[in-house]
Amino acid sequence: MHEIVLGDVTVTRVMEYFGPVGMTPDAFFPESPDGAWQRNESWLTPDFVDPDTHVCQSAIQTWLLRSEGRTILVDTGVGNHKERPYAPVWSRLNTDFLGNLARAGVRPQDVDLVINTHLHVDHVGWNTYLDDRAWVPTFPNATYLMPRPDFDFWDPAGGHEPNLGRGNQNVFEDSVAPVHTAGQALLWEDSHQIDANLRLDLAPGHTPGSSVLTLESGTDRALFVGDLLHTPLQIVEPDTNSCFCEHPAQARATRRRLLGWAADHNALVLPAHLGGHGGVQVERDGGRFAVRSWAPFDRV
């Protein structure tokens, strides 16, 4: 099963990639407490760490929502044919993402809204595609919702020096600016109400404009958290950041706040990169959190 219904919203998991990302846990999560990966190895392998190579496993997935008659995509993955000299695992891919989207019943022209939770390389790639050597919006009828703090931060004209270094090289130019130039970008700040079921809020730390999409419909709740979590180890060790967080202290505070909300409101947590079942329900465990159950999607 790749589709569930939460209140009046249908949520479909659309995959672009699942597999190794070329980093060991210690490199990807340098703040991990000593022994944390070994203590949790029994349930972190093989969905999140390859037991043979000890390399992190990651999904690149888009959440397809149907709400109040509109078709909405949450994050657009890596994209095809993109030059990523400082992120070689994502360079010049050629995946069947649009085919997977079509198998979920959606053509590019059917998409009404695209939500980029933040503007990292693996969240904006399918914003555009290569058409006669020019990058053009993949979804011609969509409004692309982008957090203004991230738009300003990643614009090379701003002169910022990100913690990510040059890992986002070319991303603004080929996957963000063409959408803005086409007049399809809506830059929002603080919060943005999409409809009666869906609301965007800034959740900074991972990047200045990282955001979370909250679904509240009937008695159902969900948080689409982007890169608040890259691995479920960050549930049981919530102060553990990835090496890509721009503001580490803020990222830890944001993660704790949102995991607490999810635990208290019985909300499904749906990150961008969890393999396995793709999402999780959490519960409080003293000053930490624990996995209560996995999302009801088929395991990849």
KOLNUVEX-600530 format. One line per field, with one value per residue (C-alpha): x, y negated, z; residue number from 1. Coordinates in steps of 0.1 Angstrom, whole numbers, plus 5000, padded with zeros to 4 digits. Layout:
<sites>
u [X; ...]
v [Y; ...]
w [Z; ...]
resi [NUM; ...]
</sites>
This chain:
<sites>
u [5000; 5014; 4983; 4964; 4935; 4938; 4905; 4896; 4931; 4946; 4984; 5004; 5041; 5059; 5095; 5124; 5152; 5161; 5196; 5230; 5240; 5277; 5281; 5286; 5264; 5294; 5300; 5263; 5255; 5287; 5269; 5256; 5262; 5289; 5275; 5241; 5241; 5253; 5227; 5199; 5214; 5187; 5160; 5180; 5192; 5186; 5161; 5183; 5219; 5232; 5245; 5273; 5287; 5277; 5266; 5234; 5203; 5180; 5148; 5141; 5103; 5076; 5044; 5014; 4984; 4949; 4930; 4899; 4901; 4937; 4968; 4998; 5034; 5055; 5092; 5104; 5136; 5168; 5157; 5173; 5204; 5214; 5251; 5260; 5298; 5299; 5271; 5281; 5255; 5229; 5247; 5232; 5205; 5181; 5152; 5116; 5101; 5076; 5066; 5061; 5040; 5019; 5013; 4999; 4975; 4991; 5006; 5027; 4999; 4976; 4997; 4982; 5007; 5044; 5057; 5094; 5100; 5134; 5157; 5184; 5196; 5174; 5141; 5138; 5152; 5120; 5109; 5124; 5134; 5157; 5139; 5161; 5190; 5169; 5156; 5118; 5091; 5081; 5046; 5033; 5001; 5014; 5022; 5055; 5055; 5090; 5100; 5114; 5142; 5156; 5152; 5172; 5198; 5205; 5205; 5242; 5238; 5234; 5269; 5261; 5285; 5264; 5275; 5267; 5296; 5293; 5269; 5241; 5262; 5240; 5207; 5194; 5203; 5187; 5159; 5147; 5154; 5137; 5105; 5107; 5115; 5084; 5062; 5052; 5069; 5051; 5076; 5060; 5071; 5062; 5032; 5009; 4974; 4969; 4933; 4912; 4933; 4969; 4992; 5028; 5050; 5086; 5107; 5142; 5175; 5183; 5182; 5170; 5137; 5131; 5093; 5068; 5034; 5008; 4977; 4947; 4915; 4888; 4905; 4937; 4970; 5002; 5035; 5054; 5088; 5113; 5147; 5137; 5146; 5169; 5169; 5147; 5178; 5169; 5137; 5154; 5184; 5166; 5196; 5215; 5218; 5229; 5261; 5240; 5222; 5230; 5220; 5226; 5211; 5180; 5177; 5177; 5151; 5128; 5131; 5122; 5093; 5077; 5083; 5066; 5036; 5034; 5035; 5009; 4985; 4989; 5003; 5020; 5055; 5064; 5100; 5114; 5140; 5129; 5131; 5112; 5076; 5083; 5069; 5064; 5042; 5061; 5055; 5073; 5100; 5111; 5131; 5133; 5109; 5103; 5088; 5053; 5045; 5055; 5033; 5010; 5028; 5045; 5081; 5105]
v [5000; 4966; 4946; 4937; 4914; 4889; 4872; 4856; 4858; 4886; 4891; 4911; 4920; 4915; 4928; 4914; 4934; 4957; 4969; 4959; 4922; 4927; 4917; 4937; 4929; 4912; 4889; 4882; 4877; 4866; 4856; 4891; 4902; 4928; 4963; 4950; 4968; 5000; 5000; 4995; 5017; 5044; 5021; 4996; 5023; 5028; 5000; 4972; 4986; 5013; 5041; 5051; 5018; 4997; 4969; 4950; 4959; 4931; 4927; 4898; 4895; 4870; 4869; 4865; 4850; 4846; 4820; 4799; 4808; 4799; 4820; 4811; 4823; 4820; 4819; 4828; 4848; 4847; 4845; 4858; 4846; 4821; 4812; 4817; 4816; 4815; 4840; 4868; 4893; 4869; 4859; 4865; 4890; 4905; 4919; 4928; 4904; 4889; 4924; 4932; 4901; 4911; 4945; 4926; 4910; 4876; 4859; 4828; 4806; 4819; 4805; 4774; 4768; 4777; 4773; 4771; 4777; 4761; 4756; 4782; 4802; 4833; 4813; 4792; 4812; 4820; 4784; 4782; 4804; 4799; 4788; 4780; 4771; 4748; 4755; 4750; 4757; 4794; 4786; 4759; 4751; 4752; 4726; 4734; 4725; 4716; 4702; 4668; 4672; 4701; 4683; 4654; 4676; 4699; 4671; 4668; 4631; 4630; 4641; 4665; 4692; 4722; 4750; 4773; 4757; 4761; 4791; 4770; 4759; 4751; 4758; 4723; 4716; 4748; 4757; 4725; 4694; 4708; 4712; 4677; 4662; 4680; 4663; 4695; 4691; 4678; 4668; 4670; 4660; 4672; 4693; 4700; 4715; 4736; 4748; 4760; 4791; 4779; 4752; 4744; 4730; 4721; 4746; 4733; 4749; 4774; 4743; 4708; 4714; 4751; 4756; 4782; 4789; 4797; 4818; 4815; 4831; 4846; 4865; 4872; 4853; 4855; 4836; 4835; 4825; 4825; 4829; 4825; 4862; 4881; 4913; 4926; 4926; 4889; 4899; 4918; 4894; 4861; 4839; 4856; 4834; 4843; 4827; 4805; 4784; 4747; 4738; 4768; 4755; 4742; 4775; 4795; 4772; 4774; 4812; 4816; 4792; 4809; 4844; 4834; 4820; 4852; 4874; 4853; 4851; 4886; 4873; 4893; 4880; 4881; 4871; 4868; 4895; 4924; 4957; 4987; 4976; 4940; 4925; 4931; 4924; 4914; 4913; 4897; 4916; 4895; 4866; 4884; 4901; 4936; 4953; 4963; 4977; 4973; 4957; 4980; 4978; 5008; 5012; 5003]
w [5000; 4990; 4998; 5030; 5039; 5067; 5073; 5040; 5026; 5006; 5010; 4984; 4987; 4954; 4953; 4934; 4950; 4978; 4986; 4999; 5002; 5005; 5041; 5073; 5103; 5121; 5091; 5084; 5121; 5138; 5170; 5176; 5212; 5216; 5209; 5199; 5165; 5180; 5207; 5182; 5154; 5157; 5144; 5123; 5099; 5070; 5064; 5076; 5077; 5054; 5077; 5053; 5042; 5073; 5050; 5056; 5035; 5025; 5005; 4982; 4982; 4973; 4993; 4970; 4987; 4974; 4994; 4987; 4950; 4945; 4938; 4959; 4959; 4991; 4980; 4945; 4952; 4931; 4895; 4863; 4844; 4871; 4875; 4911; 4913; 4951; 4957; 4933; 4946; 4931; 4900; 4865; 4877; 4852; 4873; 4864; 4890; 4865; 4856; 4893; 4896; 4865; 4881; 4911; 4886; 4882; 4851; 4854; 4842; 4869; 4898; 4915; 4943; 4949; 4984; 4989; 5026; 5021; 4992; 4995; 4965; 4972; 4978; 4947; 4918; 4900; 4902; 4867; 4838; 4809; 4777; 4747; 4770; 4792; 4827; 4828; 4854; 4854; 4866; 4843; 4861; 4897; 4922; 4939; 4976; 4988; 5022; 5016; 5042; 5023; 4989; 5002; 5019; 4989; 4963; 4953; 4951; 4988; 4995; 5023; 5033; 5042; 5064; 5035; 5017; 4980; 4982; 4968; 4938; 4908; 4927; 4929; 4892; 4877; 4902; 4919; 4898; 4867; 4886; 4901; 4866; 4852; 4878; 4894; 4928; 4959; 4986; 5020; 5055; 5090; 5081; 5051; 5053; 5022; 5029; 5058; 5062; 5055; 5070; 5065; 5093; 5095; 5115; 5111; 5121; 5094; 5071; 5079; 5060; 5068; 5072; 5083; 5067; 5093; 5083; 5106; 5092; 5113; 5140; 5120; 5123; 5104; 5101; 5069; 5084; 5055; 5070; 5107; 5107; 5084; 5105; 5133; 5155; 5159; 5176; 5204; 5204; 5195; 5201; 5172; 5141; 5107; 5094; 5071; 5097; 5093; 5129; 5152; 5184; 5167; 5148; 5181; 5197; 5166; 5165; 5201; 5198; 5168; 5181; 5213; 5193; 5173; 5204; 5222; 5192; 5179; 5147; 5120; 5113; 5075; 5067; 5033; 5035; 5058; 5041; 5054; 5059; 5053; 5085; 5121; 5151; 5182; 5219; 5248; 5267; 5296; 5281; 5248; 5223; 5211; 5180; 5188; 5154; 5118; 5091; 5072; 5039; 5023; 5033; 5005]
resi [1; 2; 3; 4; 5; 6; 7; 8; 9; 10; 11; 12; 13; 14; 15; 16; 17; 18; 19; 20; 21; 22; 23; 24; 25; 26; 27; 28; 29; 30; 31; 32; 33; 34; 35; 36; 37; 38; 39; 40; 41; 42; 43; 44; 45; 46; 47; 48; 49; 50; 51; 52; 53; 54; 55; 56; 57; 58; 59; 60; 61; 62; 63; 64; 65; 66; 67; 68; 69; 70; 71; 72; 73; 74; 75; 76; 77; 78; 79; 80; 81; 82; 83; 84; 85; 86; 87; 88; 89; 90; 91; 92; 93; 94; 95; 96; 97; 98; 99; 100; 101; 102; 103; 104; 105; 106; 107; 108; 109; 110; 111; 112; 113; 114; 115; 116; 117; 118; 119; 120; 121; 122; 123; 124; 125; 126; 127; 128; 129; 130; 131; 132; 133; 134; 135; 136; 137; 138; 139; 140; 141; 142; 143; 144; 145; 146; 147; 148; 149; 150; 151; 152; 153; 154; 155; 156; 157; 158; 159; 160; 161; 162; 163; 164; 165; 166; 167; 168; 169; 170; 171; 172; 173; 174; 175; 176; 177; 178; 179; 180; 181; 182; 183; 184; 185; 186; 187; 188; 189; 190; 191; 192; 193; 194; 195; 196; 197; 198; 199; 200; 201; 202; 203; 204; 205; 206; 207; 208; 209; 210; 211; 212; 213; 214; 215; 216; 217; 218; 219; 220; 221; 222; 223; 224; 225; 226; 227; 228; 229; 230; 231; 232; 233; 234; 235; 236; 237; 238; 239; 240; 241; 242; 243; 244; 245; 246; 247; 248; 249; 250; 251; 252; 253; 254; 255; 256; 257; 258; 259; 260; 261; 262; 263; 264; 265; 266; 267; 268; 269; 270; 271; 272; 273; 274; 275; 276; 277; 278; 279; 280; 281; 282; 283; 284; 285; 286; 287; 288; 289; 290; 291; 292; 293; 294; 295; 296; 297; 298; 299; 300]
</sites>
